[in-house]
Amino acid sequence: MNLSKIASTVVLTATLLLAVGAHAVDKETILYNFNSTNSGGWQPYGGLFRDQAGNYFGATLTGTIFELSPNGSGGWNYSALLNCSYCAYPFGLVMDQAGNLFGSDYFGNVFEVSPNGSGGWTSALVFNFGGGTDGTQPSPVILDGAGNLYGVNATGGSSGLGYVFELSPNSGGSWTLTHLHDFGGGDGAGGAGASGQVGGLIMDASGNLFGTTFAGGSSTQCASGCGVVFKLKNNSGIWTETVLHSFNGSNGSSPAAPLFMDAAGNLFGTTTSGGASGFGVVFETFTAGTPQTRVLYSFTGVGNDGAYPLAALISDAAGNLYGTTFSGGGSTNCSVGPDNGCGTAFKLTRSGSHWKESILHAFTAMGDGGFPGGLISDASGNLYTTMEVGGRYNLGALIELSPRVP
């Protein structure tokens, strides 16, 4: 399933079917309903970033950068920080130690949003990927301690199959682009999920990078390869790639989300398709010794189960995994390809050598929203995410999911 081909019809489908009444769901709280009557933007995308003070930052498809802050009385205050012409269709935000936000968007822009010292915010274009060997489709970016940005581009590179990049700040305010590794096909290849989303990177304590590619690899079960999990090892500025896993369709295909790494260095991720039912999987890649990958769960799209996961996973202290799917959940208010549903939030619990899935919430694109972004958790186990559609005005919402009572 090529989600990028159907992404343009997904929101329209949900919009046409939102004429019926709202459906209340236990344990979900709407923190903010986006609307078009103020400057707060609408249709949030790319998930949330949480700072150390417990404030949440995000962006909307219309290019509004926003903050959600606790008000001290158990509620929340929503603030639109600014509207940014090169921040539309964003892929998430990260923050450096000085409180500056960085992100990338569908149109090839990498941007910075910074406090101006007077209570306001300013934006700056860090870099524009203008095509050719530089490519045009950057992933979400991550930061290292020195302020360098890293990501994956779905296009460009020496073979035109994408590459891993670094953007380094210069003293004069400009940035330098460096290709760390150009994909050649067998070691990975570019491509993107719904709305052009490209799987980003994570970095370990040694400065090594880990990620996925949407296509490429050794399998012939997908037309352009089913994608890979890779590692880039940094040895004094020389980067060497190792393919940790090549997907083959039955164990997943077309990953489009960043990975999650546990304390033992094992990697967890999702694929947008493939698996036993073709609706994507959750997988684990063991990195010690000879890398091995196993499927923890295959989504079915049946009943209230999810389909087509697009966001990164998170974990709690007990090692349980949490995530969202872009579709599934059983609601007929939305459809993505052959699957009905506006998305789900799910939990995977380890039981011996197996994992059990439970659905935390099946979204309906009514009062509870639809097409969720990635999850963020707080110290109390509450989960937060953005909803691209639905809410009171069908223009998206910010929500909180509270832990279920046993």
TORKOL-4160 file (C-alpha; in steps of 0.2 Angstrom, whole numbers, padded with zeros to 4 digits, m for minus):
406
<pt num="1" X="0000" Y="0000" Z="0000"/>
<pt num="2" X="0007" Y="0017" Z="m0006"/>
<pt num="3" X="0000" Y="0028" Z="0007"/>
<pt num="4" X="0007" Y="0044" Z="m0001"/>
<pt num="5" X="m0005" Y="0041" Z="m0016"/>
<pt num="6" X="m0020" Y="0041" Z="m0005"/>
<pt num="7" X="m0015" Y="0054" Z="0008"/>
<pt num="8" X="m0024" Y="0068" Z="m0002"/>
<pt num="9" X="m0041" Y="0059" Z="m0001"/>
<pt num="10" X="m0040" Y="0054" Z="0017"/>
<pt num="11" X="m0045" Y="0071" Z="0025"/>
<pt num="12" X="m0058" Y="0073" Z="0012"/>
<pt num="13" X="m0066" Y="0056" Z="0016"/>
<pt num="14" X="m0066" Y="0061" Z="0034"/>
<pt num="15" X="m0074" Y="0078" Z="0031"/>
<pt num="16" X="m0088" Y="0071" Z="0021"/>
<pt num="17" X="m0093" Y="0059" Z="0034"/>
<pt num="18" X="m0093" Y="0070" Z="0049"/>
<pt num="19" X="m0111" Y="0075" Z="0048"/>
<pt num="20" X="m0117" Y="0063" Z="0062"/>
<pt num="21" X="m0117" Y="0067" Z="0080"/>
<pt num="22" X="m0102" Y="0067" Z="0092"/>
<pt num="23" X="m0096" Y="0051" Z="0101"/>
<pt num="24" X="m0090" Y="0053" Z="0119"/>
<pt num="25" X="m0075" Y="0041" Z="0124"/>
<pt num="26" X="m0070" Y="0038" Z="0141"/>
<pt num="27" X="m0053" Y="0043" Z="0147"/>
<pt num="28" X="m0050" Y="0055" Z="0133"/>
<pt num="29" X="m0049" Y="0074" Z="0136"/>
<pt num="30" X="m0049" Y="0087" Z="0122"/>
<pt num="31" X="m0036" Y="0100" Z="0127"/>
<pt num="32" X="m0039" Y="0111" Z="0112"/>
<pt num="33" X="m0050" Y="0111" Z="0097"/>
<pt num="34" X="m0042" Y="0120" Z="0082"/>
<pt num="35" X="m0052" Y="0131" Z="0072"/>
<pt num="36" X="m0051" Y="0143" Z="0057"/>
<pt num="37" X="m0058" Y="0159" Z="0066"/>
<pt num="38" X="m0042" Y="0164" Z="0075"/>
<pt num="39" X="m0023" Y="0164" Z="0072"/>
<pt num="40" X="m0021" Y="0148" Z="0081"/>
<pt num="41" X="m0019" Y="0138" Z="0065"/>
<pt num="42" X="m0028" Y="0121" Z="0061"/>
<pt num="43" X="m0024" Y="0103" Z="0057"/>
<pt num="44" X="m0009" Y="0099" Z="0068"/>
<pt num="45" X="0003" Y="0087" Z="0061"/>
<pt num="46" X="0020" Y="0079" Z="0066"/>
<pt num="47" X="0016" Y="0076" Z="0084"/>
<pt num="48" X="0022" Y="0085" Z="0099"/>
<pt num="49" X="0038" Y="0090" Z="0108"/>
<pt num="50" X="0039" Y="0091" Z="0127"/>
<pt num="51" X="0052" Y="0102" Z="0136"/>
<pt num="52" X="0058" Y="0099" Z="0153"/>
<pt num="53" X="0045" Y="0111" Z="0161"/>
<pt num="54" X="0031" Y="0101" Z="0154"/>
<pt num="55" X="0026" Y="0112" Z="0140"/>
<pt num="56" X="0021" Y="0105" Z="0123"/>
<pt num="57" X="0026" Y="0112" Z="0106"/>
<pt num="58" X="0019" Y="0107" Z="0089"/>
<pt num="59" X="0015" Y="0114" Z="0072"/>
<pt num="60" X="0000" Y="0114" Z="0060"/>
<pt num="61" X="m0002" Y="0110" Z="0042"/>
<pt num="62" X="m0005" Y="0129" Z="0040"/>
<pt num="63" X="0012" Y="0133" Z="0047"/>
<pt num="64" X="0007" Y="0139" Z="0064"/>
<pt num="65" X="0020" Y="0135" Z="0078"/>
<pt num="66" X="0010" Y="0133" Z="0095"/>
<pt num="67" X="0013" Y="0130" Z="0113"/>
<pt num="68" X="0002" Y="0121" Z="0126"/>
<pt num="69" X="0007" Y="0125" Z="0144"/>
<pt num="70" X="m0001" Y="0119" Z="0161"/>
<pt num="71" X="m0010" Y="0134" Z="0169"/>
<pt num="72" X="m0007" Y="0128" Z="0187"/>
<pt num="73" X="m0025" Y="0124" Z="0190"/>
<pt num="74" X="m0026" Y="0108" Z="0181"/>
<pt num="75" X="m0030" Y="0115" Z="0164"/>
<pt num="76" X="m0020" Y="0121" Z="0149"/>
<pt num="77" X="m0016" Y="0137" Z="0140"/>
<pt num="78" X="m0014" Y="0136" Z="0121"/>
<pt num="79" X="m0003" Y="0149" Z="0113"/>
<pt num="80" X="0000" Y="0152" Z="0094"/>
<pt num="81" X="0019" Y="0157" Z="0094"/>
<pt num="82" X="0020" Y="0163" Z="0076"/>
<pt num="83" X="0014" Y="0159" Z="0058"/>
<pt num="84" X="0029" Y="0153" Z="0047"/>
<pt num="85" X="0028" Y="0153" Z="0028"/>
<pt num="86" X="0041" Y="0139" Z="0027"/>
<pt num="87" X="0034" Y="0128" Z="0041"/>
<pt num="88" X="0019" Y="0122" Z="0033"/>
<pt num="89" X="0016" Y="0103" Z="0032"/>
<pt num="90" X="0029" Y="0100" Z="0046"/>
<pt num="91" X="0037" Y="0084" Z="0052"/>
<pt num="92" X="0039" Y="0087" Z="0070"/>
<pt num="93" X="0050" Y="0099" Z="0081"/>
<pt num="94" X="0065" Y="0097" Z="0092"/>
<pt num="95" X="0073" Y="0109" Z="0105"/>
<pt num="96" X="0091" Y="0114" Z="0109"/>
<pt num="97" X="0097" Y="0118" Z="0126"/>
<pt num="98" X="0094" Y="0137" Z="0123"/>
<pt num="99" X="0076" Y="0134" Z="0120"/>
<pt num="100" X="0076" Y="0136" Z="0101"/>
<pt num="101" X="0065" Y="0125" Z="0090"/>
<pt num="102" X="0070" Y="0116" Z="0074"/>
<pt num="103" X="0059" Y="0107" Z="0062"/>
<pt num="104" X="0057" Y="0102" Z="0043"/>
<pt num="105" X="0043" Y="0102" Z="0031"/>
<pt num="106" X="0036" Y="0093" Z="0016"/>
<pt num="107" X="0042" Y="0107" Z="0004"/>
<pt num="108" X="0060" Y="0104" Z="0008"/>
<pt num="109" X="0063" Y="0117" Z="0021"/>
<pt num="110" X="0072" Y="0116" Z="0038"/>
<pt num="111" X="0068" Y="0130" Z="0050"/>
<pt num="112" X="0072" Y="0137" Z="0067"/>
<pt num="113" X="0059" Y="0146" Z="0078"/>
<pt num="114" X="0067" Y="0156" Z="0093"/>
<pt num="115" X="0062" Y="0166" Z="0108"/>
<pt num="116" X="0066" Y="0185" Z="0104"/>
<pt num="117" X="0070" Y="0190" Z="0122"/>
<pt num="118" X="0054" Y="0201" Z="0122"/>
<pt num="119" X="0041" Y="0188" Z="0125"/>
<pt num="120" X="0039" Y="0184" Z="0106"/>
<pt num="121" X="0046" Y="0172" Z="0094"/>
<pt num="122" X="0055" Y="0174" Z="0077"/>
<pt num="123" X="0058" Y="0161" Z="0063"/>
<pt num="124" X="0072" Y="0158" Z="0051"/>
<pt num="125" X="0075" Y="0147" Z="0037"/>
<pt num="126" X="0090" Y="0136" Z="0041"/>
<pt num="127" X="0091" Y="0127" Z="0024"/>
<pt num="128" X="0081" Y="0123" Z="0008"/>
<pt num="129" X="0083" Y="0106" Z="m0001"/>
<pt num="130" X="0081" Y="0112" Z="m0018"/>
<pt num="131" X="0083" Y="0096" Z="m0028"/>
<pt num="132" X="0097" Y="0088" Z="m0038"/>
<pt num="133" X="0109" Y="0079" Z="m0027"/>
<pt num="134" X="0103" Y="0088" Z="m0012"/>
<pt num="135" X="0086" Y="0081" Z="m0014"/>
<pt num="136" X="0069" Y="0088" Z="m0009"/>
<pt num="137" X="0061" Y="0077" Z="0004"/>
<pt num="138" X="0069" Y="0078" Z="0022"/>
<pt num="139" X="0064" Y="0068" Z="0037"/>
<pt num="140" X="0061" Y="0075" Z="0054"/>
<pt num="141" X="0078" Y="0081" Z="0061"/>
<pt num="142" X="0087" Y="0077" Z="0077"/>
<pt num="143" X="0100" Y="0087" Z="0086"/>
<pt num="144" X="0117" Y="0083" Z="0094"/>
<pt num="145" X="0125" Y="0092" Z="0109"/>
<pt num="146" X="0135" Y="0103" Z="0097"/>
<pt num="147" X="0119" Y="0110" Z="0088"/>
<pt num="148" X="0121" Y="0099" Z="0072"/>
<pt num="149" X="0105" Y="0093" Z="0064"/>
<pt num="150" X="0103" Y="0076" Z="0056"/>
<pt num="151" X="0090" Y="0068" Z="0045"/>
<pt num="152" X="0087" Y="0057" Z="0030"/>
<pt num="153" X="0082" Y="0064" Z="0013"/>
<pt num="154" X="0070" Y="0053" Z="0002"/>
<pt num="155" X="0078" Y="0059" Z="m0014"/>
<pt num="156" X="0095" Y="0065" Z="m0020"/>
<pt num="157" X="0112" Y="0058" Z="m0017"/>
<pt num="158" X="0124" Y="0051" Z="m0029"/>
<pt num="159" X="0112" Y="0038" Z="m0035"/>
<pt num="160" X="0096" Y="0048" Z="m0033"/>
<pt num="161" X="0090" Y="0036" Z="m0020"/>
<pt num="162" X="0091" Y="0047" Z="m0005"/>
<pt num="163" X="0105" Y="0050" Z="0009"/>
<pt num="164" X="0108" Y="0053" Z="0027"/>
<pt num="165" X="0113" Y="0071" Z="0030"/>
<pt num="166" X="0120" Y="0083" Z="0043"/>
<pt num="167" X="0117" Y="0102" Z="0044"/>
<pt num="168" X="0131" Y="0111" Z="0054"/>
<pt num="169" X="0129" Y="0129" Z="0060"/>
<pt num="170" X="0143" Y="0141" Z="0054"/>
<pt num="171" X="0148" Y="0157" Z="0064"/>
<pt num="172" X="0140" Y="0169" Z="0051"/>
<pt num="173" X="0122" Y="0161" Z="0053"/>
<pt num="174" X="0123" Y="0150" Z="0038"/>
<pt num="175" X="0123" Y="0131" Z="0038"/>
<pt num="176" X="0133" Y="0118" Z="0029"/>
<pt num="177" X="0125" Y="0102" Z="0022"/>
<pt num="178" X="0136" Y="0086" Z="0022"/>
<pt num="179" X="0131" Y="0069" Z="0015"/>
<pt num="180" X="0135" Y="0056" Z="0028"/>
<pt num="181" X="0129" Y="0042" Z="0017"/>
<pt num="182" X="0121" Y="0040" Z="0000"/>
<pt num="183" X="0110" Y="0025" Z="m0002"/>
<pt num="184" X="0113" Y="0014" Z="m0017"/>
<pt num="185" X="0097" Y="0002" Z="m0017"/>
<pt num="186" X="0103" Y="m0014" Z="m0008"/>
<pt num="187" X="0108" Y="m0004" Z="0007"/>
<pt num="188" X="0092" Y="0006" Z="0007"/>
<pt num="189" X="0083" Y="0018" Z="m0004"/>
<pt num="190" X="0072" Y="0033" Z="m0003"/>
<pt num="191" X="0053" Y="0035" Z="m0003"/>
<pt num="192" X="0040" Y="0042" Z="0009"/>
<pt num="193" X="0024" Y="0037" Z="0018"/>
<pt num="194" X="0008" Y="0047" Z="0019"/>
<pt num="195" X="0009" Y="0066" Z="0016"/>
<pt num="196" X="0028" Y="0063" Z="0011"/>
<pt num="197" X="0033" Y="0057" Z="0028"/>
<pt num="198" X="0051" Y="0050" Z="0029"/>
<pt num="199" X="0058" Y="0040" Z="0043"/>
<pt num="200" X="0070" Y="0050" Z="0053"/>
<pt num="201" X="0085" Y="0046" Z="0064"/>
<pt num="202" X="0090" Y="0042" Z="0082"/>
<pt num="203" X="0107" Y="0044" Z="0090"/>
<pt num="204" X="0115" Y="0033" Z="0103"/>
<pt num="205" X="0127" Y="0039" Z="0117"/>
<pt num="206" X="0142" Y="0035" Z="0106"/>
<pt num="207" X="0135" Y="0047" Z="0092"/>
<pt num="208" X="0130" Y="0033" Z="0080"/>
<pt num="209" X="0114" Y="0035" Z="0070"/>
<pt num="210" X="0100" Y="0023" Z="0067"/>
<pt num="211" X="0086" Y="0024" Z="0055"/>
<pt num="212" X="0075" Y="0015" Z="0042"/>
<pt num="213" X="0072" Y="0018" Z="0023"/>
<pt num="214" X="0055" Y="0016" Z="0015"/>
<pt num="215" X="0062" Y="0006" Z="0000"/>
<pt num="216" X="0078" Y="m0003" Z="m0005"/>
<pt num="217" X="0086" Y="m0018" Z="0003"/>
<pt num="218" X="0088" Y="m0036" Z="m0003"/>
<pt num="219" X="0070" Y="m0042" Z="m0004"/>
<pt num="220" X="0062" Y="m0044" Z="m0022"/>
<pt num="221" X="0045" Y="m0045" Z="m0014"/>
<pt num="222" X="0042" Y="m0026" Z="m0016"/>
<pt num="223" X="0044" Y="m0017" Z="m0033"/>
<pt num="224" X="0058" Y="m0006" Z="m0026"/>
<pt num="225" X="0063" Y="m0016" Z="m0011"/>
<pt num="226" X="0053" Y="m0017" Z="0006"/>
<pt num="227" X="0065" Y="m0006" Z="0016"/>
<pt num="228" X="0079" Y="m0008" Z="0028"/>
<pt num="229" X="0085" Y="m0004" Z="0046"/>
<pt num="230" X="0102" Y="0003" Z="0046"/>
<pt num="231" X="0116" Y="0009" Z="0057"/>
<pt num="232" X="0129" Y="0023" Z="0053"/>
<pt num="233" X="0144" Y="0021" Z="0064"/>
<pt num="234" X="0154" Y="0037" Z="0067"/>
<pt num="235" X="0173" Y="0034" Z="0068"/>
<pt num="236" X="0181" Y="0051" Z="0070"/>
<pt num="237" X="0170" Y="0059" Z="0057"/>
<pt num="238" X="0170" Y="0044" Z="0045"/>
<pt num="239" X="0153" Y="0036" Z="0044"/>
<pt num="240" X="0151" Y="0018" Z="0039"/>
<pt num="241" X="0134" Y="0010" Z="0036"/>
<pt num="242" X="0128" Y="m0007" Z="0041"/>
<pt num="243" X="0111" Y="m0014" Z="0036"/>
<pt num="244" X="0104" Y="m0022" Z="0052"/>
<pt num="245" X="0088" Y="m0029" Z="0043"/>
<pt num="246" X="0080" Y="m0030" Z="0026"/>
<pt num="247" X="0061" Y="m0031" Z="0026"/>
<pt num="248" X="0053" Y="m0044" Z="0015"/>
<pt num="249" X="0035" Y="m0040" Z="0016"/>
<pt num="250" X="0029" Y="m0054" Z="0027"/>
<pt num="251" X="0039" Y="m0046" Z="0041"/>
<pt num="252" X="0034" Y="m0029" Z="0036"/>
<pt num="253" X="0037" Y="m0016" Z="0022"/>
<pt num="254" X="0039" Y="0002" Z="0020"/>
<pt num="255" X="0044" Y="0009" Z="0037"/>
<pt num="256" X="0041" Y="0028" Z="0038"/>
<pt num="257" X="0044" Y="0032" Z="0057"/>
<pt num="258" X="0059" Y="0035" Z="0068"/>
<pt num="259" X="0065" Y="0020" Z="0079"/>
<pt num="260" X="0065" Y="0019" Z="0097"/>
<pt num="261" X="0080" Y="0012" Z="0107"/>
<pt num="262" X="0079" Y="0003" Z="0124"/>
<pt num="263" X="0092" Y="0004" Z="0137"/>
<pt num="264" X="0100" Y="m0012" Z="0130"/>
<pt num="265" X="0102" Y="m0005" Z="0113"/>
<pt num="266" X="0088" Y="m0014" Z="0105"/>
<pt num="267" X="0078" Y="m0005" Z="0092"/>
<pt num="268" X="0059" Y="m0005" Z="0090"/>
<pt num="269" X="0049" Y="0002" Z="0076"/>
<pt num="270" X="0034" Y="0001" Z="0064"/>
<pt num="271" X="0031" Y="m0002" Z="0046"/>
<pt num="272" X="0017" Y="0006" Z="0036"/>
<pt num="273" X="0012" Y="m0010" Z="0027"/>
<pt num="274" X="0016" Y="m0029" Z="0026"/>
<pt num="275" X="0015" Y="m0041" Z="0039"/>
<pt num="276" X="0002" Y="m0055" Z="0041"/>
<pt num="277" X="m0013" Y="m0044" Z="0035"/>
<pt num="278" X="m0004" Y="m0031" Z="0025"/>
<pt num="279" X="m0008" Y="m0017" Z="0037"/>
<pt num="280" X="0009" Y="m0015" Z="0045"/>
<pt num="281" X="0019" Y="m0022" Z="0060"/>
<pt num="282" X="0028" Y="m0018" Z="0076"/>
<pt num="283" X="0046" Y="m0025" Z="0075"/>
<pt num="284" X="0061" Y="m0027" Z="0086"/>
<pt num="285" X="0079" Y="m0027" Z="0080"/>
<pt num="286" X="0092" Y="m0035" Z="0092"/>
<pt num="287" X="0108" Y="m0026" Z="0089"/>
<pt num="288" X="0120" Y="m0036" Z="0099"/>
<pt num="289" X="0131" Y="m0049" Z="0090"/>
<pt num="290" X="0123" Y="m0054" Z="0074"/>
<pt num="291" X="0108" Y="m0042" Z="0071"/>
<pt num="292" X="0091" Y="m0051" Z="0071"/>
<pt num="293" X="0073" Y="m0044" Z="0069"/>
<pt num="294" X="0057" Y="m0051" Z="0074"/>
<pt num="295" X="0039" Y="m0046" Z="0072"/>
<pt num="296" X="0030" Y="m0042" Z="0089"/>
<pt num="297" X="0013" Y="m0038" Z="0081"/>
<pt num="298" X="0005" Y="m0038" Z="0064"/>
<pt num="299" X="m0010" Y="m0026" Z="0063"/>
<pt num="300" X="m0026" Y="m0033" Z="0056"/>
<pt num="301" X="m0037" Y="m0018" Z="0053"/>
<pt num="302" X="m0051" Y="m0029" Z="0059"/>
<pt num="303" X="m0064" Y="m0024" Z="0072"/>
<pt num="304" X="m0056" Y="m0009" Z="0082"/>
<pt num="305" X="m0038" Y="m0015" Z="0078"/>
<pt num="306" X="m0027" Y="m0002" Z="0070"/>
<pt num="307" X="m0019" Y="m0001" Z="0052"/>
<pt num="308" X="m0004" Y="0008" Z="0044"/>
<pt num="309" X="0006" Y="0015" Z="0059"/>
<pt num="310" X="0016" Y="0030" Z="0054"/>
<pt num="311" X="0023" Y="0037" Z="0071"/>
<pt num="312" X="0037" Y="0032" Z="0082"/>
<pt num="313" X="0034" Y="0021" Z="0097"/>
<pt num="314" X="0037" Y="0026" Z="0115"/>
<pt num="315" X="0040" Y="0015" Z="0131"/>
<pt num="316" X="0036" Y="0016" Z="0149"/>
<pt num="317" X="0047" Y="0011" Z="0164"/>
<pt num="318" X="0040" Y="m0007" Z="0163"/>
<pt num="319" X="0045" Y="m0009" Z="0145"/>
<pt num="320" X="0028" Y="m0008" Z="0138"/>
<pt num="321" X="0027" Y="0000" Z="0121"/>
<pt num="322" X="0014" Y="0013" Z="0115"/>
<pt num="323" X="0010" Y="0020" Z="0098"/>
<pt num="324" X="m0003" Y="0025" Z="0086"/>
<pt num="325" X="m0010" Y="0020" Z="0069"/>
<pt num="326" X="m0015" Y="0032" Z="0055"/>
<pt num="327" X="m0030" Y="0021" Z="0051"/>
<pt num="328" X="m0040" Y="0007" Z="0058"/>
<pt num="329" X="m0051" Y="0007" Z="0073"/>
<pt num="330" X="m0067" Y="0002" Z="0064"/>
<pt num="331" X="m0075" Y="0019" Z="0062"/>
<pt num="332" X="m0084" Y="0021" Z="0045"/>
<pt num="333" X="m0081" Y="0040" Z="0046"/>
<pt num="334" X="m0064" Y="0038" Z="0038"/>
<pt num="335" X="m0055" Y="0026" Z="0026"/>
<pt num="336" X="m0038" Y="0024" Z="0021"/>
<pt num="337" X="m0036" Y="0013" Z="0006"/>
<pt num="338" X="m0046" Y="m0003" Z="0009"/>
<pt num="339" X="m0047" Y="0000" Z="0028"/>
<pt num="340" X="m0060" Y="0009" Z="0038"/>
<pt num="341" X="m0055" Y="0019" Z="0053"/>
<pt num="342" X="m0048" Y="0035" Z="0059"/>
<pt num="343" X="m0034" Y="0028" Z="0069"/>
<pt num="344" X="m0030" Y="0020" Z="0085"/>
<pt num="345" X="m0019" Y="0022" Z="0101"/>
<pt num="346" X="m0012" Y="0005" Z="0106"/>
<pt num="347" X="m0001" Y="m0003" Z="0119"/>
<pt num="348" X="0010" Y="m0018" Z="0118"/>
<pt num="349" X="0013" Y="m0028" Z="0134"/>
<pt num="350" X="0027" Y="m0041" Z="0135"/>
<pt num="351" X="0021" Y="m0058" Z="0141"/>
<pt num="352" X="0036" Y="m0070" Z="0141"/>
<pt num="353" X="0043" Y="m0070" Z="0124"/>
<pt num="354" X="0027" Y="m0064" Z="0116"/>
<pt num="355" X="0018" Y="m0047" Z="0116"/>
<pt num="356" X="0000" Y="m0043" Z="0118"/>
<pt num="357" X="m0009" Y="m0029" Z="0110"/>
<pt num="358" X="m0023" Y="m0018" Z="0118"/>
<pt num="359" X="m0032" Y="m0004" Z="0110"/>
<pt num="360" X="m0032" Y="0012" Z="0121"/>
<pt num="361" X="m0043" Y="0021" Z="0110"/>
<pt num="362" X="m0051" Y="0019" Z="0093"/>
<pt num="363" X="m0054" Y="0036" Z="0086"/>
<pt num="364" X="m0069" Y="0041" Z="0076"/>
<pt num="365" X="m0065" Y="0059" Z="0069"/>
<pt num="366" X="m0080" Y="0065" Z="0079"/>
<pt num="367" X="m0077" Y="0074" Z="0095"/>
<pt num="368" X="m0062" Y="0064" Z="0098"/>
<pt num="369" X="m0052" Y="0067" Z="0082"/>
<pt num="370" X="m0044" Y="0057" Z="0069"/>
<pt num="371" X="m0028" Y="0052" Z="0061"/>
<pt num="372" X="m0017" Y="0054" Z="0077"/>
<pt num="373" X="0002" Y="0059" Z="0077"/>
<pt num="374" X="0015" Y="0051" Z="0088"/>
<pt num="375" X="0012" Y="0049" Z="0107"/>
<pt num="376" X="0021" Y="0059" Z="0121"/>
<pt num="377" X="0019" Y="0053" Z="0140"/>
<pt num="378" X="0021" Y="0062" Z="0156"/>
<pt num="379" X="0027" Y="0056" Z="0173"/>
<pt num="380" X="0009" Y="0051" Z="0178"/>
<pt num="381" X="0007" Y="0040" Z="0162"/>
<pt num="382" X="m0005" Y="0051" Z="0153"/>
<pt num="383" X="m0002" Y="0051" Z="0134"/>
<pt num="384" X="m0003" Y="0066" Z="0123"/>
<pt num="385" X="m0005" Y="0068" Z="0104"/>
<pt num="386" X="m0011" Y="0078" Z="0090"/>
<pt num="387" X="m0026" Y="0074" Z="0079"/>
<pt num="388" X="m0025" Y="0080" Z="0061"/>
<pt num="389" X="m0044" Y="0080" Z="0059"/>
<pt num="390" X="m0060" Y="0079" Z="0069"/>
<pt num="391" X="m0063" Y="0089" Z="0086"/>
<pt num="392" X="m0077" Y="0101" Z="0088"/>
<pt num="393" X="m0073" Y="0110" Z="0071"/>
<pt num="394" X="m0066" Y="0095" Z="0061"/>
<pt num="395" X="m0049" Y="0105" Z="0060"/>
<pt num="396" X="m0040" Y="0094" Z="0072"/>
<pt num="397" X="m0037" Y="0093" Z="0091"/>
<pt num="398" X="m0024" Y="0091" Z="0105"/>
<pt num="399" X="m0029" Y="0077" Z="0116"/>
<pt num="400" X="m0024" Y="0068" Z="0133"/>
<pt num="401" X="m0027" Y="0050" Z="0136"/>
<pt num="402" X="m0027" Y="0045" Z="0154"/>
<pt num="403" X="m0022" Y="0028" Z="0160"/>
<pt num="404" X="m0035" Y="0014" Z="0161"/>
<pt num="405" X="m0040" Y="0009" Z="0178"/>
<pt num="406" X="m0038" Y="m0010" Z="0180"/>
